[in-house]
Amino acid sequence: MLDPEELYDLDPDVPELDRPVLLCGLDGFVDAGGIGGLIHDQVIDHLEHVPVATFDVDQLLDYRSRRPTMTYV
């Protein structure tokens, strides 16, 4: 098992956060109408935001589950 602290890097310029909020958007084939992308655009365009960490996506994402469906005819 990986050390959880090796999964991310904290940004050195992050100000002290008194009431931080973490938003996590997950997408997939059940994302009706692409709402995840629409919410992302609204947050980025209209709310103050500061990145606080960068994650090692290769350690967190199971690429095997993202393979396209194969149909035999």
C-alpha positions in Angstrom: 0.0 0.0 0.0 1.2 3.5 -0.9 2.0 6.1 1.7 -1.0 8.6 1.5 1.4 11.5 1.7 3.1 10.5 -1.5 -0.2 11.0 -3.4 -0.1 14.8 -3.3 2.1 17.9 -3.2 0.9 20.9 -1.2 1.3 24.3 -2.9 3.9 26.3 -0.9 2.0 29.6 -1.5 -1.3 28.5 0.1 -2.6 31.2 2.5 -3.9 30.1 5.9 -7.4 28.6 5.4 -10.0 29.3 8.1 -13.0 27.6 6.4 -11.7 25.7 3.4 -14.1 23.9 1.1 -13.1 21.0 -1.1 -15.1 20.4 -4.3 -14.5 17.1 -6.1 -16.1 16.5 -9.5 -16.2 13.0 -10.8 -17.3 12.2 -14.3 -18.4 9.2 -16.2 -21.0 7.7 -18.5 -23.8 8.6 -16.1 -23.1 12.3 -16.1 -26.5 13.5 -17.4 -26.2 16.4 -19.7 -22.5 17.0 -18.9 -23.5 18.7 -15.6 -20.1 18.1 -14.1 -18.4 20.3 -16.8 -21.1 23.0 -16.4 -20.6 23.2 -12.7 -16.8 23.3 -13.1 -17.1 26.2 -15.5 -19.4 28.1 -13.2 -17.1 27.7 -10.1 -13.9 28.6 -12.0 -15.5 31.6 -13.8 -17.5 33.1 -10.8 -16.0 32.1 -7.5 -12.7 32.9 -5.9 -10.6 29.8 -5.8 -7.0 28.8 -4.8 -5.5 25.4 -5.6 -4.0 24.0 -2.4 -2.6 20.6 -3.7 -1.7 18.7 -6.8 -2.5 15.0 -6.8 -0.6 12.2 -8.6 -3.5 11.1 -10.8 -1.6 8.0 -12.1 -1.7 6.6 -8.5 -5.4 7.4 -8.0 -7.0 6.5 -11.3 -7.6 2.9 -12.4 -7.1 3.3 -16.2 -8.4 -0.3 -16.8 -11.9 0.9 -15.8 -11.8 3.6 -18.5 -11.3 1.2 -21.4 -14.0 1.5 -24.1 -16.7 -1.1 -24.4 -16.0 -3.8 -26.9 -18.9 -5.3 -28.9 -18.5 -8.6 -30.9 -20.6 -9.0 -34.0 
